[in-house]
Amino acid sequence: MTSAERGRTTIRERSVARIVAEAAQDVEASGGLGRTLVGVPIPGRGPARTEVRVHGDLVTAKVALSVAYPMPVRAVAREVRQRVRERVAELTGLTVGQVDVEVAELGRPATGERTVL
């Protein structure tokens, strides 16, 4: 049986976006964003916001996340880019061409949490 006869696997953008969000939050000192309801902050944190485009085998991703204060923002963003590229390739076989990281919040650790420098 040839590859043309076996068919084709399609990975939805929504699935890739979930992988991107999880990979971004795997990086120490990065996290999700605060939640609001009609502009009023509510307890808890949501996941990192992602926007993903898949063109053939190439992925472009945008991630909005928080970085724990006082961690170096550039270093955390660099780690997020690398982790996103690795996980998307590992789980989907797709290549991530570009990862834009927006640090939307700087957060202080919650009571009892520590930030490793």
N, C-alpha and C positions, 0 to 999 in steps of 0.2 A: 504494500500500500504506500503510495507516495504522500508527501506532505500536503499536496493539493487535495487529495482524496479524504484526508483525515479531518479537514475543516480548520477553523480558525478560532482562537480564544480571544474574546474581547473583555478587557478590564475597564469597568466604568470609572469615570472621573470621580464619582462619589467614593468609591472604594479606595482609590489612590489618595484622595483627600484625607480619609480616615487614617491611612498609613502614615501620611505626612504629619498629621496632628499628633499621633502617638509617638512617632520618632522624635519630633521636636520636644515633647515633654519628657522623653527619656534622658535628655541632657540635664545633668545636675545644674541647679540654679535657674533653670527655665521652667515656666509653668503656664497654666491657663490664665484666663482673664476674669476679672471680677464680673459678676452678673448684675444686671439692672432690670427693673420692671417699670416701664414708662418713665425712664430716667432716674428712678430711685434705686440706690444700691440695695441689694438683698444679700443675705449671707451665702457663702459658698463661692466656688470658682467654677467657671465653665471651662471647656477645653480651649486650646489655642484655636484661633480663627484661621481657616485655610481657604485658599482659592487655587484650584488646579486646572490646568489645561493639558490634555493629552493629544498630541498630533502624531499619529503613527506610533513609533516606538520612543518618542521624545516627550518628556514631561517638563512643564514649566510650573513652578509652585510659588505661592506667596503665603507667608505665615506671619500672623500677628500674635504675639505672646508677651508674657511678663518675664522680667529678670529680677532675681532676688538681689536686693541691695545689701552689700556694696560690691557685688561681683562685677568684673570688667565686661561691659556690654559687648565690645568687639569680640572678645574671646568666646563668650557664650554664643554669639551669632555665628561665628566661624564653626564652632562645634555643632550647632544646629544644622547648618548647611551640610556638613560632612555626614552627620547621622541620617538626615533625610535622604541624601544620595545613596548611602549604603543600604538602608532598609527598603527603599522603593526598588532598587535593583535586585536585592536579595529575594523579596517576596513576589515581585511581578515580572522581573526580567527587563523592565523598561529602563531607559537612561534618563536621568534628570539633568537637563541642560542648564537650568537656572533656578536658584532658590533665593527669593527676596525675603529678607527677615525684617519685620517691623516690630520694634520694641514699643508696645503700646502702654506698658505700665512698668514702673519700678516698684517692687514690693518689699516690704520688710517681712522677715520671717515671723510666723505666728508664735504666740507664747509657747515656749518649750522647744521650738525648732531652732536648729543651728545652721548657719551657712558656713560651708567649708571653704576656706580660702586657699 
